[in-house]
Amino acid sequence: MAGKITIFDTTLRDGEQSPGYSMNSAEKMHFASQLERLKVDVLEAGFPSSSKGDFESVQMIAKKVRNVEVAALARTSKEDIDAAWGAIKEAAHPRLHIFIATSDIHLQHKLRLNRDQVVARAVEAVKYAKQFTNNIEFSAEDGSRTDRDFLCRIFEAAILAGATTVNLPDTVGYAIPSEFVDLITYIKGNTPNIGKAILSVHCHNDLGLATANTLAAVNAGAQQVEVTVNGIGERAGNTSLEELVMALHTRKDYLPYFTTINTKEIYPSSHLLAMITGIPLQPNKAIVGSNAFAHEAGIHQDGVLKNETTYEIMEPATIGLKANRLVMGKHSGRHAFKERLRGFGYDLSDREIDNLFQRFKELADKRKEIVDEDLEVLIAEEILRVPDIYKLQYLNVISGTATVPTATVQLETGKRVQQDAGFGIGPIDATFNTIAKMTGTRSKLLHFSIDSLTGGTDAQGNVIVRLEEDGIQTLGKGTDPDIIVASAKAYINGLNRLEHLKQK
Ligand SMILES: [Zn+2]
């Protein structure tokens, strides 16, 4: 009989804490709803003691998500556990996730504790957590570099204290698949009460082995896997949810396991995350990259046309990839528009749909054809919106070979409308300089990228900027058929998001 593998998603915790992937609470909420549609078993919503903002977004997710377990991370201190429980206590199915490092390297250099003290802390923490819930996960941080017998000892103690899941993290992405199998086998053979808990693994991709190690662990008896959508996470990332799930799904003949993931939501989840974070996927990313189902070589194309199974091991529809692109235009009605949005799977309110339809009409006036990519950008901008402090009213830019690039900008700040002009070495520089002067921002522009959403010279320019001020980083996005206007929108969106984050 096939064994069920519990999917523990940590996109909103491990993924979100990696540089460049931070999300605001509205974005986290949207993504949590998508994880619910994807049908993960557990979603780790955050690390509530790390900041007030994190506490609030975990709390918001815990109140809204009903069909998935919601986990919160905590160190072994009472304050951490209190914060984590405070954030998830209203969840339908809460889980406390407590961790402490167990490797000698971490004990000596980070914790400055001996092994007995670490075991005592773990036991005390699990017992303390037990008064709140019976659903407790214990993680041995840097587990793969921990002495094997000590690992068995601390797992045994944690289970005895009440842990219902014990997690073995390869925190630094150091393990090799065959070695990891050995370790899992050893733990199963030498932890007397291991059968009373679910054994979990959490792998990092520093050597590109996260999925391989996780799959090897499953084969050796691990029953829960910790993964992230698109494999995002600290440094080189975590095990990618889509790779692990589709490996189990595609090779059922060899791997007698199953998950309850709705695979048709894999592509929408991946896409939504890339949109929210503004970080595109590499084209050759397994399962969800834009080239993952593209057949370029003539001999392959010929084979696939005759029969897909010649070169395709998975059907694109299995992961929710739509084959046909629907084109819409200015004569498309509200009903067709709404139906199309529903097709993307996003959970949008009537007010959001009204706003989107308005913006769709404005765009359709400028362009003949509107394709899925355009619509998705409209949706992303709508759900990424923060209350605007600065609004662009007017922009006029003069540039060319025989003139000093000059930008005239009109900005609305609250009820005040101000206008100014400035110069730069190019039209975008002139625009940004003028906006920076008017808003008095001290932010640094870390990154600027521009690409077109679709082919054709009338395609929309899609600009992403990354800004930093006082250690706070954010991204800004802007889209417009005019790339200078798109750049101004992205910069102003970034400034609005910075203000929003500073107020937290
Ligand atoms: Zn991790």
Residues whose N, C-alpha, C, O or C-beta is under 5 A from the ligand:
A	BS01	ZN	D14
